Amino acid sequence: MKWLLTLFIGLVILSVVAPWLGRYGLGRLPGDLRIALRGRVYYVPFATTVLLSLLVWAIGRLI
């Protein structure tokens, strides 16, 4: 249950910063969803979440 809450919080944070990350190609990976509803675009960055999680994990292993 704890991992589900962590994943949800991570997805919310990435959804907020997705436009900024888009400059670097993140948020546009295969597996990232963009849902347009009523003139707004919602980001669900599944692949970006996995990629950034692996990056943070690798940095944690090095430290």
C-alpha atoms as one frame of an Amber mdcrd trajectory, in Angstrom:
protein
   0.000   0.000   0.000   2.911   2.316   0.782   4.392   1.858  -2.706   1.036
   2.715  -4.295   0.905   6.024  -2.416   4.495   6.762  -3.420   3.725   5.990
  -7.059   0.642   8.221  -6.980   2.576  11.133  -5.471   5.331  10.655  -8.053
   2.811  10.694 -10.892   1.212  13.875  -9.580   4.581  15.617  -9.313   5.617
  14.505 -12.795   2.283  15.598 -14.218   2.855  19.083 -12.860   6.405  19.398
 -14.205   5.727  17.583 -17.508   5.694  20.752 -19.654   9.127  21.696 -18.322
  10.450  18.166 -18.818   9.086  18.179 -22.372  11.929  20.475 -23.411  14.276
  17.568 -22.763  12.121  14.917 -24.420  10.727  13.507 -21.198   6.969  13.183
 -21.126   6.902  12.245 -24.786   8.225   8.739 -24.441   6.261   5.728 -25.665
   4.038   4.823 -22.733   3.369   8.404 -21.632  -0.238   9.419 -22.042  -1.685
  12.823 -22.870  -5.393  13.148 -22.416  -7.173  16.225 -23.793 -10.481  16.972
 -22.075 -12.487  20.176 -22.371  -9.596  22.248 -23.643  -7.117  21.038 -21.019
  -4.331  18.515 -21.452  -3.631  16.025 -18.678  -0.334  14.162 -18.600   0.079
  10.631 -17.286   3.817   9.972 -17.645   4.165   6.231 -17.002   7.351   5.681
 -19.040   8.955   8.882 -17.740   8.200   7.780 -14.184   9.950   4.459 -14.750
  12.934   6.124 -16.404  13.373   8.699 -13.642  12.890   6.030 -10.977  15.682
   3.964 -12.499  17.885   7.048 -12.644  17.262   7.889  -8.973  17.802   4.242
  -8.018  21.133   4.156  -9.898  22.285   7.367  -8.223  21.267   5.926  -4.856
  23.267   2.770  -5.499  26.362   4.816  -6.362  26.184   6.875  -3.182
